[in-house]
Amino acid sequence: MDLVKITEGATKLYVPDKNKYKLDSSMPVFFNDVMKLNRDITVEILKKYFNKKKFKFLDLLSASGAKGIRISNEIKTSEGVFNDANISATKLIKKNAKLNGLNVTVFNNSANKLLKSDKSMYDFIDIDPFGTPIEFLESSIARLKKNGILGVTATDTSALVGTYPKACMRKYQSKNMRTFFMFEVAIRILIKKVLDEANKQKISLIPIFSHSSNHYIRVYFKRVNYLNNYSDRICTLNYCTNCLNYKLTKKFSKSKRRCSCGSYFFQLGPMYSEEIYDKDFVKKLEDINKTILLIKKESQINSFGYYDYHKIAKKIQKKELSKIDDIIDNIIKKGYSASRTHFSNTGIKTDMKIKSFMNILKR
Ligand SMILES: C[S@@+](CC[C@H](N)C(=O)[O-])C[C@H]1O[C@@H](n2cnc3c(N)ncnc32)[C@H](O)[C@@H]1O
């Protein structure tokens, strides 16, 4: 394998030369430098969450070990366990551990086999698959210690954002379509699925941090004492494509529900209805990148969804638009909270109702 030496964060890594291999699952060992953001955020979250305390983690689908090696090297109180089914990957993990002078455990096993045979419990488990994480959820959740963190990445975004509703139903058992806040819907559907799997084992998880990009969705869950209110945290999103109004209800209705504009709502979900961040925890994170900076602001606003002002303006046929920061200022002047969102360059997170938001755009 042709390798190059790079530095990511404070860590040196040997990775496959991207000029020699196509960036897909056919690479001899998978490595995507765009996922640096994902790895940077993982390191920052674990630093602040474990706060100099010892913790044991499992990088379940390690590939080159990039993420786990960074955790081991950049958080010295961690004890790292790595796994990948690809033998070339496990050789590369060992090489990367040696490069950074780290002592780590490396397995070359199928992920679920490892989790079922090795009965270790972990403070942090990372699931970073090709596509959906579903097949790894049950066995990972069973190995998570109380107060432990489960990091879940999903790269099957087209199902989760509603581009392929049938795939979303098949994999996540949620009805979906593209809405103007589809990236948040994607996160809420993924959370519902993970909580569903945990609830089957009478384990409760709460999301403490979530983020998304065009390529993936990522959520961090904390294992908490069993809460038997799982269904209270799940909702149906009633979405009107005619006037863009939406509201939440507890259950799907067998009969069609009408929006106040007279059209019928599309009923989407089930999906998670509560906060997708732990607001107090988010405040502790350093502003290491734009994503965290924006999430620190948007996580303080109580709202379900965000408004994509370009899409909404198109719907109300408003051609000339104010700058996004001026729109946000106008919302705040009216006494509401508002912020940009990491979900979209044209997204605004606010507790203002959609009708009033449209009036602001119309001005
Ligand atoms: C997307 S890559 C992981 C990327 C890595 N976390 C990083 O930050 O660079 C997914 C990895 O999972 C491995 N994999 C896929 N299915 C697996 C399974 N069932 N058991 C173990 N490893 C598996 C693949 O060999 C691949 O290396």
The ligand as a Tripos MOL2 file, in Angstrom:
@<TRIPOS>MOLECULE
LIG
   27    29     1     0     0
SMALL
NO_CHARGES

@<TRIPOS>ATOM
      1 C1        -15.6950    4.5650    7.3190 C.3       1 LIG1
      2 S1        -14.4180    3.5060    7.7630 S.3       1 LIG1
      3 C2        -13.8980    4.0940    9.3340 C.3       1 LIG1
      4 C3        -13.1370    5.3740    9.2670 C.3       1 LIG1
      5 C4        -12.3620    5.7480   10.5010 C.3       1 LIG1
      6 N1        -13.1700    5.7580   11.6960 N.3       1 LIG1
      7 C5        -11.6510    7.0930   10.3220 C.2       1 LIG1
      8 O1        -11.8960    8.0490   11.1100 O.co2     1 LIG1
      9 O2        -10.8550    7.2140    9.3850 O.co2     1 LIG1
     10 C6        -15.2390    2.0200    8.1410 C.3       1 LIG1
     11 C7        -14.3310    0.8490    8.4910 C.3       1 LIG1
     12 O3        -15.1580   -0.2070    8.9900 O.3       1 LIG1
     13 C8        -14.6110   -1.4480    8.5970 C.3       1 LIG1
     14 N2        -15.7170   -2.4140    8.6640 N.ar      1 LIG1
     15 C9        -16.8320   -2.4480    7.8930 C.ar      1 LIG1
     16 N3        -17.6710   -3.4180    8.3130 N.ar      1 LIG1
     17 C10       -17.0670   -4.0060    9.3810 C.ar      1 LIG1
     18 C11       -17.4490   -5.0390   10.2740 C.ar      1 LIG1
     19 N4        -18.6200   -5.6730   10.1420 N.pl3     1 LIG1
     20 N5        -16.6090   -5.3730   11.2660 N.ar      1 LIG1
     21 C12       -15.4160   -4.7320   11.4220 C.ar      1 LIG1
     22 N6        -14.9970   -3.7430   10.5970 N.ar      1 LIG1
     23 C13       -15.8140   -3.3760    9.5990 C.ar      1 LIG1
     24 C14       -14.0550   -1.2100    7.2170 C.3       1 LIG1
     25 O4        -13.0180   -2.1520    6.9370 O.3       1 LIG1
     26 C15       -13.5520    0.2410    7.3320 C.3       1 LIG1
     27 O5        -12.1840    0.2480    7.6300 O.3       1 LIG1
@<TRIPOS>BOND
     1     1     2 1
     2     2     3 1
     3     2    10 1
     4     3     4 1
     5     4     5 1
     6     5     6 1
     7     5     7 1
     8     7     8 2
     9     7     9 1
    10    10    11 1
    11    11    12 1
    12    11    26 1
    13    12    13 1
    14    13    14 1
    15    13    24 1
    16    14    15 ar
    17    14    23 ar
    18    15    16 ar
    19    16    17 ar
    20    17    18 ar
    21    17    23 ar
    22    18    19 1
    23    18    20 ar
    24    20    21 ar
    25    21    22 ar
    26    22    23 ar
    27    24    25 1
    28    24    26 1
    29    26    27 1
@<TRIPOS>SUBSTRUCTURE
     1 LIG1         1 GROUP 0 **** ****
